[in-house]
Amino acid sequence: MSASTDTKATDATAPATTEAKAPQASAIVSALASTERPQRPGPLSTSLTFGWRALLKIKHVPEQLFDVTAFPIIMTLMFTVLFGGALAGSTDQYVQFFLPGIMVQSLIMITMYTGHTLRTDIEKGVFDRFRSLPIWRPSALVGMLLGDTVRFTIAAIVTSVVGLFLGWRPGGGFLGVTQGVLLILVFAFSLGWIWTFLSLLLRSANSIMGVAMLIITPLTFGSNIFVDPATMPGWLQVWVGVNPVSHLVTAVRELMGGMPLGSSLALTLLWSAGLVAVFGTLTMWKYRDPR
Amino acid sequence: MSDLAIETHGLVKVFGKERAVDGVDLAIERGGIHGFLGPNGAGKTTCIRMLATLLRPDAGTATVLGHDVVHAADEVRSLVSLTGQFASVDGDLTGRENLRLIGKLFGYSGPQALKRADELLGAFGLEGAADRQVKKYSGGMRRRIDIAASIVVTPELLFLDEPTTGLDPRSRNEVWDIIRAMVGTGTTVMLTTQYLDEADQLADRISVIDRGTIIAEGTSSELKASVGSGSLHVRVMHRADRAAAKAILEKELGVEISEPVDPQALTAAIEKSGPVTRALTALEAANIDLAQFSLGQPTLDEVFLALTGHPAEDSTDEEAAA
């Protein structure tokens, strides 16, 4: 067995049929004869295996990293340069306030692709295989969301680098920024369960994106990402006050800015746990019998 | 524990207004290949998906290898494998990665999963394509990797949902060889197909399903006996001759001759081939030119016509949606 076979060697565009040999009946029989059954793996192991699958997909289809690199750059540059002067006097000052917020916004927008990807997987039939395996049921979805956190991390790094170029100087230093990113990742993972549920509920990838956009717009724009809510009308302030994204942004600002922590961190974690509890349950209920 | 591989009572699945599976009773013994024959939309796939725990029945009960598919779904999953009508492997990954993934999900360590993947790639003649993405495979290779993925851990019961639909004849023969090779090893195979020919070649017993219900069950010779042992197809050169040709065939063969939609064609169910030679001679003597004639097994259409009184048309696109 050549365990170290180079995986890139034949990944070219050679015609498909030429090198396939006929199947060997005797070898199939001997392969079937090994009735050895490995020990059933635990939930963590199968989830990580599905995470490995997500990484393999990134390796084979690197285009899917386009959204996590280009999108944060465009969002950060556009809003900082466009509004910075008007909102805070200078882009330099605005980016100090704005960068944690735009990082949250970019990552939340990118989570939508989770639902899109899952729906595409279901339509291709590969989930039939996963669902017929004797494994901890949520592991295919957990693994997928874990794989997505890799993409989210890339988006967070890209946003930070763009921010540093624009003059962002976080008071919390590297440690504070890392903690802030981790908190966003926890929230993004939890939010992902809304999209997994939608992708089992709705029948087309496009309708998932449409509904997701309807949910994300009030969550991100109706928050404290762009401006201090003090200037907003009262009813909008009420919404901003209950919006979990506002709590997340406040907590991330506190962590990254090295400021004293308020109640936002705990509220964000509570919201995350609630999202997983509600939409994780709904997802797994729908996962038994998706259409 | 029951010694039946599959046992169902009044299995029902409703999609919207349509009863895709409408009270299916099955009792399938362990071992060998069981054919599940029916046209598109008959409910084959829906039935298989319920048995493989991918869909929940709306009514009725089903046990697979002694375990209830709803209440003991996990036990069922650990004993069965499914090769779906649409490739149930990941097209973005390579063949080897797909098999390693399944191996690891079954609990093999990294090196064990790789070893098993290479063993199966060799057995299925796919070493040369091991590191190519599955979406670049030909239809036949895709089917093979799909079946290979189903036996990473040897299942006690393997569902093969239309394993040869859309394959060229050579690839189809290869898949048949694979299925035959598996029979000797004790794995029970449940094979759905729309081709009588395929069920005939492979299956020990066949259940015929139509519009969500089982309409016949038996060995392939039993089923064929119900529609005559063979069928004659004749196509006259000039459509004006059809009536005359029909009269001659009726006289020589002594059976009813049916007139298909094609205005030049005639078909008949026959018992023996002897009278056919005489009938053809008689046609020649009457100066009726033939464009084509053939003698063969009854087609699925004829079996269906005989069993149900309606042709095996595509009734709905339910299977594609399910």
Chai-1 contact restraints between the chains, C-beta under 6 A:
chainA,res_idxA,chainB,res_idxB,connection_type,confidence,min_distance_angstrom,max_distance_angstrom,comment,restraint_id
A,M1,B,K115,contact,1.0,0.0,6.0,A-B,restraint_1
A,M1,B,D118,contact,1.0,0.0,6.0,A-B,restraint_2
A,A3,B,L114,contact,1.0,0.0,6.0,A-B,restraint_3
A,T7,B,D131,contact,1.0,0.0,6.0,A-B,restraint_4
A,A9,B,D131,contact,1.0,0.0,6.0,A-B,restraint_5
A,T10,B,D131,contact,1.0,0.0,6.0,A-B,restraint_6
A,T10,B,R132,contact,1.0,0.0,6.0,A-B,restraint_7
A,A16,B,K136,contact,1.0,0.0,6.0,A-B,restraint_8
A,A16,B,Y137,contact,1.0,0.0,6.0,A-B,restraint_9
A,A16,B,S138,contact,1.0,0.0,6.0,A-B,restraint_10
A,T17,B,S138,contact,1.0,0.0,6.0,A-B,restraint_11
A,E19,B,G128,contact,1.0,0.0,6.0,A-B,restraint_12
A,A20,B,G125,contact,1.0,0.0,6.0,A-B,restraint_13
A,A20,B,A129,contact,1.0,0.0,6.0,A-B,restraint_14
A,A20,B,M141,contact,1.0,0.0,6.0,A-B,restraint_15
A,K21,B,G125,contact,1.0,0.0,6.0,A-B,restraint_16
A,A22,B,G125,contact,1.0,0.0,6.0,A-B,restraint_17
A,P23,B,F124,contact,1.0,0.0,6.0,A-B,restraint_18
A,P23,B,G125,contact,1.0,0.0,6.0,A-B,restraint_19
A,P23,B,E174,contact,1.0,0.0,6.0,A-B,restraint_20
A,P23,B,I178,contact,1.0,0.0,6.0,A-B,restraint_21
A,Q24,B,A123,contact,1.0,0.0,6.0,A-B,restraint_22
A,A25,B,D177,contact,1.0,0.0,6.0,A-B,restraint_23
A,A25,B,A181,contact,1.0,0.0,6.0,A-B,restraint_24
A,A27,B,A123,contact,1.0,0.0,6.0,A-B,restraint_25
A,I28,B,A123,contact,1.0,0.0,6.0,A-B,restraint_26
A,I28,B,A181,contact,1.0,0.0,6.0,A-B,restraint_27
A,V29,B,A181,contact,1.0,0.0,6.0,A-B,restraint_28
A,V29,B,T185,contact,1.0,0.0,6.0,A-B,restraint_29
A,A31,B,E119,contact,1.0,0.0,6.0,A-B,restraint_30
A,A31,B,L120,contact,1.0,0.0,6.0,A-B,restraint_31
A,A31,B,A123,contact,1.0,0.0,6.0,A-B,restraint_32
A,L32,B,I151,contact,1.0,0.0,6.0,A-B,restraint_33
A,L32,B,T154,contact,1.0,0.0,6.0,A-B,restraint_34
A,L32,B,T185,contact,1.0,0.0,6.0,A-B,restraint_35
A,T35,B,T154,contact,1.0,0.0,6.0,A-B,restraint_36
A,P38,B,F106,contact,1.0,0.0,6.0,A-B,restraint_37
A,P38,B,G107,contact,1.0,0.0,6.0,A-B,restraint_38
A,P38,B,Y108,contact,1.0,0.0,6.0,A-B,restraint_39
A,Q39,B,G107,contact,1.0,0.0,6.0,A-B,restraint_40
A,R40,B,G107,contact,1.0,0.0,6.0,A-B,restraint_41
A,P41,B,G107,contact,1.0,0.0,6.0,A-B,restraint_42
A,T46,B,L105,contact,1.0,0.0,6.0,A-B,restraint_43
A,T49,B,K104,contact,1.0,0.0,6.0,A-B,restraint_44
A,T49,B,L105,contact,1.0,0.0,6.0,A-B,restraint_45
A,R53,B,L101,contact,1.0,0.0,6.0,A-B,restraint_46
A,L56,B,L93,contact,1.0,0.0,6.0,A-B,restraint_47
A,L56,B,E97,contact,1.0,0.0,6.0,A-B,restraint_48
A,K57,B,D92,contact,1.0,0.0,6.0,A-B,restraint_49
A,H60,B,D92,contact,1.0,0.0,6.0,A-B,restraint_50
A,H60,B,Q133,contact,1.0,0.0,6.0,A-B,restraint_51
A,V61,B,D92,contact,1.0,0.0,6.0,A-B,restraint_52
A,G125,B,G84,contact,1.0,0.0,6.0,A-B,restraint_53
A,G125,B,F86,contact,1.0,0.0,6.0,A-B,restraint_54
A,G125,B,A87,contact,1.0,0.0,6.0,A-B,restraint_55
A,G125,B,S88,contact,1.0,0.0,6.0,A-B,restraint_56
A,V126,B,S88,contact,1.0,0.0,6.0,A-B,restraint_57
A,V126,B,D90,contact,1.0,0.0,6.0,A-B,restraint_58
A,D128,B,L54,contact,1.0,0.0,6.0,A-B,restraint_59
A,D128,B,G84,contact,1.0,0.0,6.0,A-B,restraint_60
A,D128,B,S88,contact,1.0,0.0,6.0,A-B,restraint_61
A,R129,B,S88,contact,1.0,0.0,6.0,A-B,restraint_62
A,R131,B,L54,contact,1.0,0.0,6.0,A-B,restraint_63
A,S132,B,A52,contact,1.0,0.0,6.0,A-B,restraint_64
A,S132,B,R77,contact,1.0,0.0,6.0,A-B,restraint_65
A,S132,B,L82,contact,1.0,0.0,6.0,A-B,restraint_66
A,L133,B,L105,contact,1.0,0.0,6.0,A-B,restraint_67
A,P134,B,D74,contact,1.0,0.0,6.0,A-B,restraint_68
A,P134,B,R77,contact,1.0,0.0,6.0,A-B,restraint_69
A,P134,B,S78,contact,1.0,0.0,6.0,A-B,restraint_70
A,I135,B,L105,contact,1.0,0.0,6.0,A-B,restraint_71
A,D289,B,R56,contact,1.0,0.0,6.0,A-B,restraint_72
